Amino acid sequence: MSSQVQSLQKQLTQLRQEAGVNRIPVSEAIQDILSYTNQHAQDDALVIGVNQSENPFREPKPCSIL
């Protein structure tokens, strides 16, 4: 019985913490995300690609001596 009471107390504490979190509307969060991604798109390798000379995952070149 006491373990059930402790579990319920933990749940109540968690719910109280979550209730106190300040939230913003989804539309405002989306605008913030779009603004951030547009501002940082020029630095994003997934958007502009990776220069092959700087790519650490490029295919190794075969040895030209053989």
HUJO-V757524 format. One record per pair of residues at least 12 apart in sequence whose C-alpha atoms are under 7 Angstrom apart, sorted by the first residue. I is the first residue (numbers start at 1). GAP is how many residues later the second one is. If there is no record, write none. Layout:
i/gap
I/GAP
I/GAP
//
This chain:
none
//
